[in-house]
């Protein structure tokens, strides 16, 4: 698996569904809902089923072998 790419966010926190789109890991909010509900998304190496999960700087999101790290904007 590759090293995570850093994805800067404007605020202190971001919701998981929004971050997946921002990091270009998915194309739409509907797709976010699906991949999260199916247990395909991991946050800090733990399966996350909540689309509204608040992510903070340093959190690493993994989907389909791609990793993205939340970084300060």
mmCIF file of the N, C-alpha and C atoms, coordinates in Angstrom:
data_MODEL
# 
_entry.id   MODEL 
# 
loop_
_atom_site.group_PDB 
_atom_site.id 
_atom_site.type_symbol 
_atom_site.label_atom_id 
_atom_site.label_alt_id 
_atom_site.label_comp_id 
_atom_site.label_asym_id 
_atom_site.label_entity_id 
_atom_site.label_seq_id 
_atom_site.pdbx_PDB_ins_code 
_atom_site.Cartn_x 
_atom_site.Cartn_y 
_atom_site.Cartn_z 
_atom_site.occupancy 
_atom_site.B_iso_or_equiv 
_atom_site.pdbx_formal_charge 
_atom_site.auth_seq_id 
_atom_site.auth_comp_id 
_atom_site.auth_asym_id 
_atom_site.auth_atom_id 
_atom_site.pdbx_PDB_model_num 
ATOM 1   N N  . UNK A 1 1  ? 0.843   -1.181 0.000  1.00 0.00 ? 1  UNK A N  1 
ATOM 2   C CA . UNK A 1 1  ? 0.000   0.000  0.000  1.00 0.00 ? 1  UNK A CA 1 
ATOM 3   C C  . UNK A 1 1  ? 0.886   1.242  0.000  1.00 0.00 ? 1  UNK A C  1 
ATOM 4   N N  . UNK A 1 2  ? 0.449   2.277  -0.652 1.00 0.00 ? 2  UNK A N  1 
ATOM 5   C CA . UNK A 1 2  ? 1.242   3.487  -0.817 1.00 0.00 ? 2  UNK A CA 1 
ATOM 6   C C  . UNK A 1 2  ? 1.227   4.355  0.434  1.00 0.00 ? 2  UNK A C  1 
ATOM 7   N N  . UNK A 1 3  ? 2.141   5.311  0.454  1.00 0.00 ? 3  UNK A N  1 
ATOM 8   C CA . UNK A 1 3  ? 2.166   6.297  1.526  1.00 0.00 ? 3  UNK A CA 1 
ATOM 9   C C  . UNK A 1 3  ? 0.957   7.211  1.365  1.00 0.00 ? 3  UNK A C  1 
ATOM 10  N N  . UNK A 1 4  ? 0.422   7.737  2.468  1.00 0.00 ? 4  UNK A N  1 
ATOM 11  C CA . UNK A 1 4  ? -0.749  8.616  2.344  1.00 0.00 ? 4  UNK A CA 1 
ATOM 12  C C  . UNK A 1 4  ? -0.386  9.946  1.688  1.00 0.00 ? 4  UNK A C  1 
ATOM 13  N N  . UNK A 1 5  ? -1.326  10.484 0.909  1.00 0.00 ? 5  UNK A N  1 
ATOM 14  C CA . UNK A 1 5  ? -1.157  11.829 0.376  1.00 0.00 ? 5  UNK A CA 1 
ATOM 15  C C  . UNK A 1 5  ? -1.742  12.801 1.386  1.00 0.00 ? 5  UNK A C  1 
ATOM 16  N N  . UNK A 1 6  ? -1.149  13.969 1.521  1.00 0.00 ? 6  UNK A N  1 
ATOM 17  C CA . UNK A 1 6  ? -1.664  14.980 2.440  1.00 0.00 ? 6  UNK A CA 1 
ATOM 18  C C  . UNK A 1 6  ? -2.740  15.795 1.735  1.00 0.00 ? 6  UNK A C  1 
ATOM 19  N N  . UNK A 1 7  ? -3.896  15.921 2.382  1.00 0.00 ? 7  UNK A N  1 
ATOM 20  C CA . UNK A 1 7  ? -5.015  16.681 1.838  1.00 0.00 ? 7  UNK A CA 1 
ATOM 21  C C  . UNK A 1 7  ? -5.352  17.781 2.838  1.00 0.00 ? 7  UNK A C  1 
ATOM 22  N N  . UNK A 1 8  ? -5.033  19.040 2.500  1.00 0.00 ? 8  UNK A N  1 
ATOM 23  C CA . UNK A 1 8  ? -5.306  20.135 3.431  1.00 0.00 ? 8  UNK A CA 1 
ATOM 24  C C  . UNK A 1 8  ? -6.796  20.448 3.538  1.00 0.00 ? 8  UNK A C  1 
ATOM 25  N N  . UNK A 1 9  ? -7.226  20.782 4.756  1.00 0.00 ? 9  UNK A N  1 
ATOM 26  C CA . UNK A 1 9  ? -8.617  21.191 4.982  1.00 0.00 ? 9  UNK A CA 1 
ATOM 27  C C  . UNK A 1 9  ? -8.608  22.630 5.499  1.00 0.00 ? 9  UNK A C  1 
ATOM 28  N N  . UNK A 1 10 ? -9.711  23.333 5.273  1.00 0.00 ? 10 UNK A N  1 
ATOM 29  C CA . UNK A 1 10 ? -9.795  24.753 5.631  1.00 0.00 ? 10 UNK A CA 1 
ATOM 30  C C  . UNK A 1 10 ? -10.073 24.967 7.115  1.00 0.00 ? 10 UNK A C  1 
ATOM 31  N N  . UNK A 1 11 ? -10.835 24.069 7.730  1.00 0.00 ? 11 UNK A N  1 
ATOM 32  C CA . UNK A 1 11 ? -11.221 24.220 9.136  1.00 0.00 ? 11 UNK A CA 1 
ATOM 33  C C  . UNK A 1 11 ? -10.421 23.261 10.016 1.00 0.00 ? 11 UNK A C  1 
ATOM 34  N N  . UNK A 1 12 ? -10.785 23.210 11.296 1.00 0.00 ? 12 UNK A N  1 
ATOM 35  C CA . UNK A 1 12 ? -10.107 22.309 12.231 1.00 0.00 ? 12 UNK A CA 1 
ATOM 36  C C  . UNK A 1 12 ? -10.551 20.862 12.052 1.00 0.00 ? 12 UNK A C  1 
ATOM 37  N N  . UNK A 1 13 ? -11.803 20.666 11.615 1.00 0.00 ? 13 UNK A N  1 
ATOM 38  C CA . UNK A 1 13 ? -12.357 19.326 11.427 1.00 0.00 ? 13 UNK A CA 1 
ATOM 39  C C  . UNK A 1 13 ? -13.107 19.262 10.100 1.00 0.00 ? 13 UNK A C  1 
ATOM 40  N N  . UNK A 1 14 ? -13.319 18.034 9.618  1.00 0.00 ? 14 UNK A N  1 
ATOM 41  C CA . UNK A 1 14 ? -14.097 17.805 8.403  1.00 0.00 ? 14 UNK A CA 1 
ATOM 42  C C  . UNK A 1 14 ? -14.803 16.463 8.568  1.00 0.00 ? 14 UNK A C  1 
ATOM 43  N N  . UNK A 1 15 ? -15.997 16.351 8.007  1.00 0.00 ? 15 UNK A N  1 
ATOM 44  C CA . UNK A 1 15 ? -16.732 15.086 8.073  1.00 0.00 ? 15 UNK A CA 1 
ATOM 45  C C  . UNK A 1 15 ? -16.138 14.099 7.077  1.00 0.00 ? 15 UNK A C  1 
ATOM 46  N N  . UNK A 1 16 ? -16.212 12.838 7.432  1.00 0.00 ? 16 UNK A N  1 
ATOM 47  C CA . UNK A 1 16 ? -15.631 11.781 6.611  1.00 0.00 ? 16 UNK A CA 1 
ATOM 48  C C  . UNK A 1 16 ? -16.145 11.813 5.175  1.00 0.00 ? 16 UNK A C  1 
ATOM 49  N N  . UNK A 1 17 ? -17.457 11.916 4.987  1.00 0.00 ? 17 UNK A N  1 
ATOM 50  C CA . UNK A 1 17 ? -18.019 11.944 3.639  1.00 0.00 ? 17 UNK A CA 1 
ATOM 51  C C  . UNK A 1 17 ? -17.470 13.087 2.803  1.00 0.00 ? 17 UNK A C  1 
ATOM 52  N N  . UNK A 1 18 ? -17.332 14.262 3.416  1.00 0.00 ? 18 UNK A N  1 
ATOM 53  C CA . UNK A 1 18 ? -16.780 15.424 2.717  1.00 0.00 ? 18 UNK A CA 1 
ATOM 54  C C  . UNK A 1 18 ? -15.309 15.202 2.377  1.00 0.00 ? 18 UNK A C  1 
ATOM 55  N N  . UNK A 1 19 ? -14.573 14.609 3.309  1.00 0.00 ? 19 UNK A N  1 
ATOM 56  C CA . UNK A 1 19 ? -13.144 14.392 3.086  1.00 0.00 ? 19 UNK A CA 1 
ATOM 57  C C  . UNK A 1 19 ? -12.893 13.406 1.953  1.00 0.00 ? 19 UNK A C  1 
ATOM 58  N N  . UNK A 1 20 ? -13.709 12.375 1.864  1.00 0.00 ? 20 UNK A N  1 
ATOM 59  C CA . UNK A 1 20 ? -13.542 11.404 0.775  1.00 0.00 ? 20 UNK A CA 1 
ATOM 60  C C  . UNK A 1 20 ? -13.644 12.089 -0.579 1.00 0.00 ? 20 UNK A C  1 
ATOM 61  N N  . UNK A 1 21 ? -14.581 13.027 -0.707 1.00 0.00 ? 21 UNK A N  1 
ATOM 62  C CA . UNK A 1 21 ? -14.719 13.775 -1.960 1.00 0.00 ? 21 UNK A CA 1 
ATOM 63  C C  . UNK A 1 21 ? -13.545 14.722 -2.161 1.00 0.00 ? 21 UNK A C  1 
ATOM 64  N N  . UNK A 1 22 ? -13.160 15.446 -1.111 1.00 0.00 ? 22 UNK A N  1 
ATOM 65  C CA . UNK A 1 22 ? -12.061 16.399 -1.198 1.00 0.00 ? 22 UNK A CA 1 
ATOM 66  C C  . UNK A 1 22 ? -10.765 15.713 -1.618 1.00 0.00 ? 22 UNK A C  1 
ATOM 67  N N  . UNK A 1 23 ? -10.542 14.505 -1.116 1.00 0.00 ? 23 UNK A N  1 
ATOM 68  C CA . UNK A 1 23 ? -9.317  13.756 -1.409 1.00 0.00 ? 23 UNK A CA 1 
ATOM 69  C C  . UNK A 1 23 ? -9.399  13.011 -2.744 1.00 0.00 ? 23 UNK A C  1 
ATOM 70  N N  . UNK A 1 24 ? -10.510 13.167 -3.453 1.00 0.00 ? 24 UNK A N  1 
ATOM 71  C CA . UNK A 1 24 ? -10.718 12.487 -4.746 1.00 0.00 ? 24 UNK A CA 1 
ATOM 72  C C  . UNK A 1 24 ? -10.687 10.967 -4.628 1.00 0.00 ? 24 UNK A C  1 
ATOM 73  N N  . UNK A 1 25 ? -11.120 10.453 -3.482 1.00 0.00 ? 25 UNK A N  1 
ATOM 74  C CA . UNK A 1 25 ? -11.203 9.010  -3.308 1.00 0.00 ? 25 UNK A CA 1 
ATOM 75  C C  . UNK A 1 25 ? -12.539 8.480  -3.842 1.00 0.00 ? 25 UNK A C  1 
ATOM 76  N N  . UNK A 1 26 ? -13.525 9.377  -3.967 1.00 0.00 ? 26 UNK A N  1 
ATOM 77  C CA . UNK A 1 26 ? -14.843 9.043  -4.516 1.00 0.00 ? 26 UNK A CA 1 
ATOM 78  C C  . UNK A 1 26 ? -15.301 10.202 -5.381 1.00 0.00 ? 26 UNK A C  1 
ATOM 79  N N  . UNK A 1 27 ? -16.411 9.995  -6.118 1.00 0.00 ? 27 UNK A N  1 
ATOM 80  C CA . UNK A 1 27 ? -16.917 11.034 -7.012 1.00 0.00 ? 27 UNK A CA 1 
ATOM 81  C C  . UNK A 1 27 ? -18.118 11.801 -6.470 1.00 0.00 ? 27 UNK A C  1 
ATOM 82  N N  . UNK A 1 28 ? -18.873 11.207 -5.531 1.00 0.00 ? 28 UNK A N  1 
ATOM 83  C CA . UNK A 1 28 ? -20.106 11.862 -5.078 1.00 0.00 ? 28 UNK A CA 1 
ATOM 84  C C  . UNK A 1 28 ? -20.431 11.514 -3.635 1.00 0.00 ? 28 UNK A C  1 
ATOM 85  N N  . UNK A 1 29 ? -21.338 12.304 -3.069 1.00 0.00 ? 29 UNK A N  1 
ATOM 86  C CA . UNK A 1 29 ? -21.801 12.034 -1.716 1.00 0.00 ? 29 UNK A CA 1 
ATOM 87  C C  . UNK A 1 29 ? -22.540 10.711 -1.622 1.00 0.00 ? 29 UNK A C  1 
ATOM 88  N N  . UNK A 1 30 ? -23.281 10.373 -2.679 1.00 0.00 ? 30 UNK A N  1 
ATOM 89  C CA . UNK A 1 30 ? -23.997 9.088  -2.698 1.00 0.00 ? 30 UNK A CA 1 
ATOM 90  C C  . UNK A 1 30 ? -23.005 7.930  -2.656 1.00 0.00 ? 30 UNK A C  1 
ATOM 91  N N  . UNK A 1 31 ? -21.896 8.085  -3.366 1.00 0.00 ? 31 UNK A N  1 
ATOM 92  C CA . UNK A 1 31 ? -20.874 7.039  -3.350 1.00 0.00 ? 31 UNK A CA 1 
ATOM 93  C C  . UNK A 1 31 ? -20.238 6.938  -1.964 1.00 0.00 ? 31 UNK A C  1 
ATOM 94  N N  . UNK A 1 32 ? -20.064 8.077  -1.294 1.00 0.00 ? 32 UNK A N  1 
ATOM 95  C CA . UNK A 1 32 ? -19.517 8.079  0.068  1.00 0.00 ? 32 UNK A CA 1 
ATOM 96  C C  . UNK A 1 32 ? -20.404 7.264  0.988  1.00 0.00 ? 32 UNK A C  1 
ATOM 97  N N  . UNK A 1 33 ? -21.701 7.511  0.901  1.00 0.00 ? 33 UNK A N  1 
ATOM 98  C CA . UNK A 1 33 ? -22.652 6.792  1.749  1.00 0.00 ? 33 UNK A CA 1 
ATOM 99  C C  . UNK A 1 33 ? -22.534 5.285  1.530  1.00 0.00 ? 33 UNK A C  1 
ATOM 100 N N  . UNK A 1 34 ? -22.424 4.880  0.279  1.00 0.00 ? 34 UNK A N  1 
ATOM 101 C CA . UNK A 1 34 ? -22.349 3.459  -0.066 1.00 0.00 ? 34 UNK A CA 1 
ATOM 102 C C  . UNK A 1 34 ? -21.072 2.803  0.454  1.00 0.00 ? 34 UNK A C  1 
ATOM 103 N N  . UNK A 1 35 ? -19.907 3.391  0.137  1.00 0.00 ? 35 UNK A N  1 
ATOM 104 C CA . UNK A 1 35 ? -18.648 2.742  0.531  1.00 0.00 ? 35 UNK A CA 1 
ATOM 105 C C  . UNK A 1 35 ? -18.480 2.712  2.046  1.00 0.00 ? 35 UNK A C  1 
ATOM 106 N N  . UNK A 1 36 ? -18.993 3.741  2.735  1.00 0.00 ? 36 UNK A N  1 
ATOM 107 C CA . UNK A 1 36 ? -18.909 3.761  4.200  1.00 0.00 ? 36 UNK A CA 1 
ATOM 108 C C  . UNK A 1 36 ? -19.838 2.694  4.780  1.00 0.00 ? 36 UNK A C  1 
ATOM 109 N N  . UNK A 1 37 ? -21.068 2.623  4.283  1.00 0.00 ? 37 UNK A N  1 
ATOM 110 C CA . UNK A 1 37 ? -22.036 1.639  4.790  1.00 0.00 ? 37 UNK A CA 1 
ATOM 111 C C  . UNK A 1 37 ? -21.570 0.210  4.553  1.00 0.00 ? 37 UNK A C  1 
ATOM 112 N N  . UNK A 1 38 ? -20.821 -0.012 3.475  1.00 0.00 ? 38 UNK A N  1 
ATOM 113 C CA . UNK A 1 38 ? -20.325 -1.358 3.161  1.00 0.00 ? 38 UNK A CA 1 
ATOM 114 C C  . UNK A 1 38 ? -19.051 -1.708 3.938  1.00 0.00 ? 38 UNK A C  1 
ATOM 115 N N  . UNK A 1 39 ? -18.575 -0.788 4.771  1.00 0.00 ? 39 UNK A N  1 
ATOM 116 C CA . UNK A 1 39 ? -17.395 -1.063 5.587  1.00 0.00 ? 39 UNK A CA 1 
ATOM 117 C C  . UNK A 1 39 ? -16.093 -1.035 4.823  1.00 0.00 ? 39 UNK A C  1 
ATOM 118 N N  . UNK A 1 40 ? -16.053 -0.291 3.714  1.00 0.00 ? 40 UNK A N  1 
ATOM 119 C CA . UNK A 1 40 ? -14.854 -0.251 2.877  1.00 0.00 ? 40 UNK A CA 1 
ATOM 120 C C  . UNK A 1 40 ? -13.889 0.861  3.262  1.00 0.00 ? 40 UNK A C  1 
ATOM 121 N N  . UNK A 1 41 ? -14.318 1.745  4.169  1.00 0.00 ? 41 UNK A N  1 
ATOM 122 C CA . UNK A 1 41 ? -13.493 2.890  4.562  1.00 0.00 ? 41 UNK A CA 1 
ATOM 123 C C  . UNK A 1 41 ? -12.906 2.645  5.943  1.00 0.00 ? 41 UNK A C  1 
ATOM 124 N N  . UNK A 1 42 ? -11.612 2.931  6.065  1.00 0.00 ? 42 UNK A N  1 
ATOM 125 C CA . UNK A 1 42 ? -10.934 2.812  7.356  1.00 0.00 ? 42 UNK A CA 1 
ATOM 126 C C  . UNK A 1 42 ? -10.392 4.185  7.752  1.00 0.00 ? 42 UNK A C  1 
ATOM 127 N N  . UNK A 1 43 ? -10.499 4.490  9.040  1.00 0.00 ? 43 UNK A N  1 
ATOM 128 C CA . UNK A 1 43 ? -9.915  5.706  9.593  1.00 0.00 ? 43 UNK A CA 1 
ATOM 129 C C  . UNK A 1 43 ? -8.931  5.259  10.659 1.00 0.00 ? 43 UNK A C  1 
ATOM 130 N N  . UNK A 1 44 ? -7.678  5.610  10.463 1.00 0.00 ? 44 UNK A N  1 
ATOM 131 C CA . UNK A 1 44 ? -6.613  5.210  11.391 1.00 0.00 ? 44 UNK A CA 1 
ATOM 132 C C  . UNK A 1 44 ? -6.634  3.695  11.610 1.00 0.00 ? 44 UNK A C  1 
ATOM 133 N N  . UNK A 1 45 ? -6.774  2.957  10.516 1.00 0.00 ? 45 UNK A N  1 
ATOM 134 C CA . UNK A 1 45 ? -6.756  1.488  10.486 1.00 0.00 ? 45 UNK A CA 1 
ATOM 135 C C  . UNK A 1 45 ? -7.932  0.812  11.178 1.00 0.00 ? 45 UNK A C  1 
ATOM 136 N N  . UNK A 1 46 ? -9.021  1.541  11.391 1.00 0.00 ? 46 UNK A N  1 
ATOM 137 C CA . UNK A 1 46 ? -10.235 0.939  11.948 1.00 0.00 ? 46 UNK A CA 1 
ATOM 138 C C  . UNK A 1 46 ? -11.399 1.217  10.999 1.00 0.00 ? 46 UNK A C  1 
ATOM 139 N N  . UNK A 1 47 ? -12.222 0.201  10.749 1.00 0.00 ? 47 UNK A N  1 
ATOM 140 C CA . UNK A 1 47 ? -13.386 0.370  9.882  1.00 0.00 ? 47 UNK A CA 1 
ATOM 141 C C  . UNK A 1 47 ? -14.298 1.437  10.482 1.00 0.00 ? 47 UNK A C  1 
ATOM 142 N N  . UNK A 1 48 ? -14.733 2.364  9.641  1.00 0.00 ? 48 UNK A N  1 
ATOM 143 C CA . UNK A 1 48 ? -15.616 3.446  10.091 1.00 0.00 ? 48 UNK A CA 1 
ATOM 144 C C  . UNK A 1 48 ? -16.923 3.386  9.317  1.00 0.00 ? 48 UNK A C  1 
ATOM 145 N N  . UNK A 1 49 ? -18.046 3.323  10.035 1.00 0.00 ? 49 UNK A N  1 
ATOM 146 C CA . UNK A 1 49 ? -19.364 3.212  9.417  1.00 0.00 ? 49 UNK A CA 1 
ATOM 147 C C  . UNK A 1 49 ? -20.181 4.492  9.519  1.00 0.00 ? 49 UNK A C  1 
ATOM 148 N N  . UNK A 1 50 ? -19.597 5.543  10.084 1.00 0.00 ? 50 UNK A N  1 
ATOM 149 C CA . UNK A 1 50 ? -20.322 6.815  10.261 1.00 0.00 ? 50 UNK A CA 1 
ATOM 150 C C  . UNK A 1 50 ? -19.841 7.843  9.242  1.00 0.00 ? 50 UNK A C  1 
ATOM 151 N N  . UNK A 1 51 ? -20.726 8.225  8.341  1.00 0.00 ? 51 UNK A N  1 
ATOM 152 C CA . UNK A 1 51 ? -20.373 9.211  7.312  1.00 0.00 ? 51 UNK A CA 1 
ATOM 153 C C  . UNK A 1 51 ? -20.061 10.570 7.936  1.00 0.00 ? 51 UNK A C  1 
ATOM 154 N N  . UNK A 1 52 ? -20.685 10.871 9.077  1.00 0.00 ? 52 UNK A N  1 
ATOM 155 C CA . UNK A 1 52 ? -20.487 12.143 9.747  1.00 0.00 ? 52 UNK A CA 1 
ATOM 156 C C  . UNK A 1 52 ? -19.319 12.169 10.712 1.00 0.00 ? 52 UNK A C  1 
ATOM 157 N N  . UNK A 1 53 ? -18.527 11.116 10.739 1.00 0.00 ? 53 UNK A N  1 
ATOM 158 C CA . UNK A 1 53 ? -17.353 11.057 11.633 1.00 0.00 ? 53 UNK A CA 1 
ATOM 159 C C  . UNK A 1 53 ? -16.499 12.302 11.424 1.00 0.00 ? 53 UNK A C  1 
ATOM 160 N N  . UNK A 1 54 ? -16.157 12.965 12.518 1.00 0.00 ? 54 UNK A N  1 
ATOM 161 C CA . UNK A 1 54 ? -15.329 14.167 12.457 1.00 0.00 ? 54 UNK A CA 1 
ATOM 162 C C  . UNK A 1 54 ? -13.857 13.771 12.371 1.00 0.00 ? 54 UNK A C  1 
ATOM 163 N N  . UNK A 1 55 ? -13.195 14.224 11.321 1.00 0.00 ? 55 UNK A N  1 
ATOM 164 C CA . UNK A 1 55 ? -11.767 13.958 11.148 1.00 0.00 ? 55 UNK A CA 1 
ATOM 165 C C  . UNK A 1 55 ? -10.974 15.186 11.557 1.00 0.00 ? 55 UNK A C  1 
ATOM 166 N N  . UNK A 1 56 ? -9.788  14.947 12.110 1.00 0.00 ? 56 UNK A N  1 
ATOM 167 C CA . UNK A 1 56 ? -8.913  16.031 12.530 1.00 0.00 ? 56 UNK A CA 1 
ATOM 168 C C  . UNK A 1 56 ? -7.557  15.860 11.857 1.00 0.00 ? 56 UNK A C  1 
ATOM 169 N N  . UNK A 1 57 ? -6.748  16.895 11.930 1.00 0.00 ? 57 UNK A N  1 
ATOM 170 C CA . UNK A 1 57 ? -5.414  16.848 11.349 1.00 0.00 ? 57 UNK A CA 1 
ATOM 171 C C  . UNK A 1 57 ? -4.668  15.615 11.849 1.00 0.00 ? 57 UNK A C  1 
ATOM 172 N N  . UNK A 1 58 ? -4.076  14.888 10.905 1.00 0.00 ? 58 UNK A N  1 
ATOM 173 C CA . UNK A 1 58 ? -3.302  13.697 11.246 1.00 0.00 ? 58 UNK A CA 1 
ATOM 174 C C  . UNK A 1 58 ? -4.050  12.399 11.026 1.00 0.00 ? 58 UNK A C  1 
ATOM 175 N N  . UNK A 1 59 ? -5.389  12.445 10.952 1.00 0.00 ? 59 UNK A N  1 
ATOM 176 C CA . UNK A 1 59 ? -6.165  11.228 10.697 1.00 0.00 ? 59 UNK A CA 1 
ATOM 177 C C  . UNK A 1 59 ? -5.854  10.714 9.296  1.00 0.00 ? 59 UNK A C  1 
ATOM 178 N N  . UNK A 1 60 ? -5.780  9.394  9.147  1.00 0.00 ? 60 UNK A N  1 
ATOM 179 C CA . UNK A 1 60 ? -5.503  8.771  7.858  1.00 0.00 ? 60 UNK A CA 1 
ATOM 180 C C  . UNK A 1 60 ? -6.708  7.950  7.436  1.00 0.00 ? 60 UNK A C  1 
ATOM 181 N N  . UNK A 1 61 ? -7.209  8.251  6.240  1.00 0.00 ? 61 UNK A N  1 
ATOM 182 C CA . UNK A 1 61 ? -8.372  7.577  5.674  1.00 0.00 ? 61 UNK A CA 1 
ATOM 183 C C  . UNK A 1 61 ? -7.894  6.657  4.554  1.00 0.00 ? 61 UNK A C  1 
ATOM 184 N N  . UNK A 1 62 ? -8.366  5.412  4.577  1.00 0.00 ? 62 UNK A N  1 
ATOM 185 C CA . UNK A 1 62 ? -7.977  4.427  3.566  1.00 0.00 ? 62 UNK A CA 1 
ATOM 186 C C  . UNK A 1 62 ? -9.211  3.905  2.856  1.00 0.00 ? 62 UNK A C  1 
ATOM 187 N N  . UNK A 1 63 ? -9.133  3.838  1.519  1.00 0.00 ? 63 UNK A N  1 
ATOM 188 C CA . UNK A 1 63 ? -10.202 3.289  0.695  1.00 0.00 ? 63 UNK A CA 1 
ATOM 189 C C  . UNK A 1 63 ? -9.567  2.656  -0.536 1.00 0.00 ? 63 UNK A C  1 
ATOM 190 N N  . UNK A 1 64 ? -9.854  1.396  -0.748 1.00 0.00 ? 64 UNK A N  1 
ATOM 191 C CA . UNK A 1 64 ? -9.393  0.672  -1.945 1.00 0.00 ? 64 UNK A CA 1 
ATOM 192 C C  . UNK A 1 64 ? -7.885  0.797  -2.174 1.00 0.00 ? 64 UNK A C  1 
ATOM 193 N N  . UNK A 1 65 ? -7.120  0.701  -1.095 1.00 0.00 ? 65 UNK A N  1 
ATOM 194 C CA . UNK A 1 65 ? -5.666  0.744  -1.211 1.00 0.00 ? 65 UNK A CA 1 
ATOM 195 C C  . UNK A 1 65 ? -5.079  2.128  -1.324 1.00 0.00 ? 65 UNK A C  1 
ATOM 196 N N  . UNK A 1 66 ? -5.911  3.161  -1.310 1.00 0.00 ? 66 UNK A N  1 
ATOM 197 C CA . UNK A 1 66 ? -5.446  4.538  -1.369 1.00 0.00 ? 66 UNK A CA 1 
ATOM 198 C C  . UNK A 1 66 ? -5.573  5.160  0.010  1.00 0.00 ? 66 UNK A C  1 
ATOM 199 N N  . UNK A 1 67 ? -4.529  5.910  0.409  1.00 0.00 ? 67 UNK A N  1 
ATOM 200 C CA . UNK A 1 67 ? -4.531  6.550  1.721  1.00 0.00 ? 67 UNK A CA 1 
ATOM 201 C C  . UNK A 1 67 ? -4.445  8.063  1.557  1.00 0.00 ? 67 UNK A C  1 
ATOM 202 N N  . UNK A 1 68 ? -5.199  8.765  2.392  1.00 0.00 ? 68 UNK A N  1 
ATOM 203 C CA . UNK A 1 68 ? -5.152  10.224 2.430  1.00 0.00 ? 68 UNK A CA 1 
ATOM 204 C C  . UNK A 1 68 ? -5.098  10.672 3.880  1.00 0.00 ? 68 UNK A C  1 
ATOM 205 N N  . UNK A 1 69 ? -4.186  11.621 4.167  1.00 0.00 ? 69 UNK A N  1 
ATOM 206 C CA . UNK A 1 69 ? -4.021  12.117 5.529  1.00 0.00 ? 69 UNK A CA 1 
ATOM 207 C C  . UNK A 1 69 ? -4.592  13.544 5.608  1.00 0.00 ? 69 UNK A C  1 
ATOM 208 N N  . UNK A 1 70 ? -5.374  13.791 6.645  1.00 0.00 ? 70 UNK A N  1 
ATOM 209 C CA . UNK A 1 70 ? -5.918  15.131 6.873  1.00 0.00 ? 70 UNK A CA 1 
ATOM 210 C C  . UNK A 1 70 ? -4.775  16.026 7.318  1.00 0.00 ? 70 UNK A C  1 
ATOM 211 N N  . UNK A 1 71 ? -4.586  17.159 6.612  1.00 0.00 ? 71 UNK A N  1 
ATOM 212 C CA . UNK A 1 71 ? -3.537  18.092 7.015  1.00 0.00 ? 71 UNK A CA 1 
ATOM 213 C C  . UNK A 1 71 ? -4.117  19.488 7.150  1.00 0.00 ? 71 UNK A C  1 
ATOM 214 N N  . UNK A 1 72 ? -3.439  20.315 7.912  1.00 0.00 ? 72 UNK A N  1 
ATOM 215 C CA . UNK A 1 72 ? -3.905  21.693 8.136  1.00 0.00 ? 72 UNK A CA 1 
ATOM 216 C C  . UNK A 1 72 ? -3.792  22.489 6.851  1.00 0.00 ? 72 UNK A C  1 
ATOM 217 N N  . UNK A 1 73 ? -4.795  23.290 6.587  1.00 0.00 ? 73 UNK A N  1 
ATOM 218 C CA . UNK A 1 73 ? -4.822  24.090 5.373  1.00 0.00 ? 73 UNK A CA 1 
ATOM 219 C C  . UNK A 1 73 ? -4.031  25.346 5.540  1.00 0.00 ? 73 UNK A C  1 
# 
